[in-house]
Amino acid sequence: MSSHDSLRQFLEHLEIERGSSLKTVDNYNRYISKFLTWGNIKNLNEITEDKIREFRLYLNRLPGSTKGMGPRISKSENTMKRNTQNYYLIAIRQFLKYLGKRGITAMAPDKIDLAKMKERQIDFLTGDELKRILSAPNGSDEKSLRDRAILEMLFSTGLRISELCSLPRDINLERDEISIRGKGEKVRVVFISDTAKDAIKNYLKIRKDLRGGLFDDLTPRSIQRMIKIYAAKAGIMKHVTPHVLRHSFATDLLSNGADIRSVQVMLGHANIATTQIYTHVTDAHLKDIHKKFHTKS
């Protein structure tokens, strides 16, 4: 079987058997097809460790555009970012894993190592900054009440921006929880705080139309702009985005004693290693240990 026929079957497997979204399937197709086309790979036995190594060198030296569908470029080096390079490698590795499970002879997927990443820097808001931005939409008109509800919901639930935009209007506020279909079509439950619930109720009381989703009059981009405006109004100098509020949600939980496994579930992270990026900013007890035991000059 040719490499391209095998790729077609793998993509069908992702869509039908794995239930992956069309966007996910398209991304896998793009990453793997790029590799097969670059290497002029017609047969699966042409996928070798040497070929993978050459492809990694190619990606690492590849300049490109930061716009549209082009590769993401590091501003400091003007080359493809390491995490983008890893998307290609992960896709190829999953393809090879699929082939192995089907009994098709191909290179072992565990021979592909991912590029090492620098530790991520997590931006989050302090308690005082949160109070200021959440109270920034202080009007009683429909727009102000809507914006307040959006900010409260993002901090209360840790929702991704795409998940927020897909919220239905008729959520059950009496249960203080919502079922969310997130990344990979996985369903999880998020919980609504009393302040977020009150903000939504106040918004719905004044909202004039009766159809559509809860915030479907806004796009992710317009919500990003809205948050930027309120951050400036609140005197916050940081670059505040919906994801910063999601980071603040996780940091707040861990700082107040929540276990990392529970936070992982609430964030919808498939791997707990993703959630562990927050732990280095929530080890408040380390400061107390330093004060107690460090030799004072």
N, C-alpha and C positions, 0 to 999 in steps of 0.2 A: 504494500500500500504506500502511496506517495505521501510525502510530508504534508502537502496541502489537503489531501483527502482526510488524513488523520486529524488535522487541525479543524476541518469542518465538523467531524464527528465529535471532537472535544467541545466545540462551541455549542453544538446541539445538546450535548450532555449537560453543560452548564445551564442552559436555558430550560431544558425539560426535566432532567433528573435532579439537578441541584436547585432549581427555581431561582436562578440568578436574574437580576434585572437586566433589561436590554442594554442599559448603559454599561453594566459590568461586562456583559458579553462582548460589547463593542470595544471596550478597553483591552480585554484579553486578545481579541482579534487584531487590534492595532499593534500591540506590543510584540506578539509572536510573529505576525506577518512581517513586521519590520525586520526581525531577526532572520527569518527564512529568506526574505528578498535580498537583504544585505549579503548573506552568505551564499546566495544562489543554491540553497539547499533543496534538493528535489526528493531525496530519500532520507529516512530517519537515521540510517547509519552514518550519515554525514554530520550529525550533531555530535561533536566530540568535545573533550575538555579544551583542546587547543582552539577549536572554533569559538567556544564560549569565551575563552580568555581574549581572543582577538576582538570579539564583539564588545567586551567590556572596555578594552582600550579605545575602541572606536567611539563608544558612548562617552567615555571620560574626556575625550578630546573634541567632542562635538559642540560647536557653537550653534546658536539658533535664536529663535524669537521667543519672547516671553508672552506674546499675544496669541490668541486663538488656540489652536490645537498643537502648537509647537512645544518643544521641550522647555521645561523651566530652567532658567539660567541663573547661576550664582552671580550676584552683582560683583563680588570681590574677585572672582576668577574668570568670569564670562564663559563659563562652561556649564554643562548640565549638572544640576544638583544631584548629590548622592542619593537622596530619597527617590528621585525620578529614575535614576539608573536602576535602583532596586525594584521599581515597578516592573521593568522589563525582565529582570532576573526572576522575580517571583512568578510572573506569568509563564516563563519558560519552564521553571521548576514544576509548577502545577500541571503543565502540559505533559511533562515527562512522567510525573507521578500517575497521571491518568493512563498513559500508555502502559506503564508497569502493571497497573491493576487489571488491564485488559489482556495481559500476557503478551504484549507486543514488545519485541526486543528493542531496547533503546538505551541511551546513556542513563545511568542512575541519577535521580534528581538530587540526592544528598551530596553530589560532587560539586554542586553550585553553591558557593558561599556568597552571602550578600556583602555589599560594601559597608564598612564600619561607619556609623553615624556619630556625629558630635552630639553630646547630651543636649536635649532641647531646653530652651529657655522658656519658662512659663510666665506669662503675664497675667496678673490677676489684680483685682481691686481690694484695697483695704476696707475695713468696716466703715470708716468715715467716708471714703469715696463712694461706697455702695449706697449709703444713706443719701448722699448728695445727688447722685445720678438718678436714683429711684424717685426722688421727690422733685426732680427738675421739671417734669411735665405737670405743672401745678394749676392748670386752668380747669374750667368746668365744661368746656365745649367738647364736642365729640372727638376731635382729633387729639386733644390733650388726654382725655380719658382712654382712648385707644392706645396711645403711646405709653401711658403709665401701665396699662394692662400688659403690653408687650414686654416692657422691661421687667416687671414683676414676674411674668411667666418664665422668661429666660433664666432669671436668677433662682426662682423657686424650683424649677424642674431640671435644669441643665440641658434643655432641648437644643439640638442642632437647629440652625436657621431653616433648613429645608423641612424639618419636622414641625417647627412652629408654623410655617406658612401652609402646611397641609392640615392644620387642626380644623375639625368640623365646628360649625356654630353651636350645635346641640350637645356639647359635652355635659356630662352629669356632674355638676358642681357639688351635689350632696355627698358624693362618695369620696371627694378630695383626691381622686386619682383618675388617670387617663391611660388607656392602652395606646401605645405608639408603635407604628411600623417604621423601623429605622433602617440603618444600613444593612444590606444583604437581605432585605425583606424580613428581618427578625423583629418579633413583637416583644415589647417590654412594657412595664408599668411605670409611669412617673407620677409623682405626688405633688399636689398643689397646696401651697401654704395658705393660711387664712388671709394674709394681705393680698396675695395674688388672686384668690377667689373673690375677695371684695372688689378688687380692681376690675375684674372681668364683669362682675354683676353691674357695677356702676357704668361700665362702657356699654353693655347690652341694653341697659335701661334707656339710654339716649340714642342708641343706634337706630337709624331710620329704616333701612332696608331689612327685609326678613329672610332673604335668600343668600346662599353662598357660604363659604367657610368663615371661621372666626376672624381671620386677618387677610382674607383673599384679595382685598383691595390694594395690598402691598406686595412688592417683589422682594426677594432677598437683598437685592442691591439698594432698594429704597429704605429698607430697615437698617442696613449698614450706615447709610447716610444719616438717617434719623438719630441713631445712637451716637454718631460722631458729633452731631449738633448738640445733643443733651450733655455729652461729656464736656464739651467746651463751655456750655452754660453753667455746669457744675464746677468749673474751674479745675478740671482734671487734665493734666498735661500729657498723660499716657495716651497711646493709640488704642482706643477702646472699640472693640468689635463684638458681635454676638458671641464669638468663641471665647473672648476674654470673660464674658459673663458666665459662660459654661465652665471655664477654668475656675472662676470665683466660686461657683456652686460646689465644685469638687473640693477645692481648698477649704472652704468653710466647713464642709462636712468632716473632713479629715482632721482639721484643727480642733474641732469640738468632740473628737473621740470616736467618730464612725470608723468601722473596720474597712479595710481596703477592698475586700471582696464585695461588700454591700455597695460600695461606691462604684465598683466596676459594673455591677448589674444595673444600677440606676443610670449610669452614663451610656450603657449599651455597648461597652467595649468587648470585643470577642476574646481578647487576650489580656490577662491581668497585667502583663508587662507594660501595656499602654497606659494603664491607670497608675503604675508606679512612678511615672514621671512627676506626679504631684507630691510624693512623699518627702522629697528633699526640701520643700518649702513649708512643710507642716510639722517638722520635728521641733516643736516649741520647747520641749523639755531639754533639748541640747543646750539652749541658752542658759537655763537654770543650772545645769551641770557645770557649764563653763564658769558661771559666776561663783559657784560653790567651791570648785576645786582648782581653778586656775590661780597660779601664784601671782599676787598683786605686787606691782612695783612701787 
